[in-house]
Amino acid sequence: MASDIKVNNIKSYSGNTLTLGQATDTVNVVGTLDGSGLTGLNADNLTSGTVPDARFPATLPAASGANLTSLPSANLTGALPAIDGSALTGVGGGKVAQVVFQNFTTAFTTTSATYADTGLTLAITPTASDSKLYITANMNQITHNGASFGSFKMFEGGTELEEWYKGTGYSDNTTNSITLCIQRDASSTSARTYKIQMANNPNTGGTLRLNNPQADGFSAQSNMMIMEVLA
């Protein structure tokens, strides 16, 4: 049978400890309790409810996020610290580090079988020593006035990389285009310059023109591009 006890104040008979019920009892409190004077509460005993925002300090103490998972990126603010990727695995290469490009509209003319600089030149400084460099030269409006062939060479600095002998020609007053491509290992991060030379082979019986098909002062457009691809 339930009983009611109506009092205004309950105090311990002796000491500072007041015990309600036994360890196996459930004590139900109906109504609103003022806990402003409660101290020494064990947070391990909180199993439900929501802690109000006002109970948190403006600046939270430092905490380790090593075990945090499923954090939404939308809630991240501020700048990330520098990351050392030297130990990363499973990250594919093949990323383009840089591209340099040159449009070349100057007319070049030669009657000689000796190779000469066309003016088409391009410099690059690789960002990594193990990169691959892909060099492409598009030579346009190559016109033969007279029966001859156009031959071409590509240089890295003073080193010849490749020759395209009799790459265009041979009939009189024909206009051609040619694309020269080559791949190089960067090997270092030192700056280097690539250039194209052209010669009128196998004889000097005519005139070979680049970017100027009619020798009228007007010029077409050739170009050169170097793409650095990371390992």
Order of alpha helices (4+ residues) and beta strands (2+ residues): beta-beta-beta-beta-beta-beta-beta-beta-beta-beta
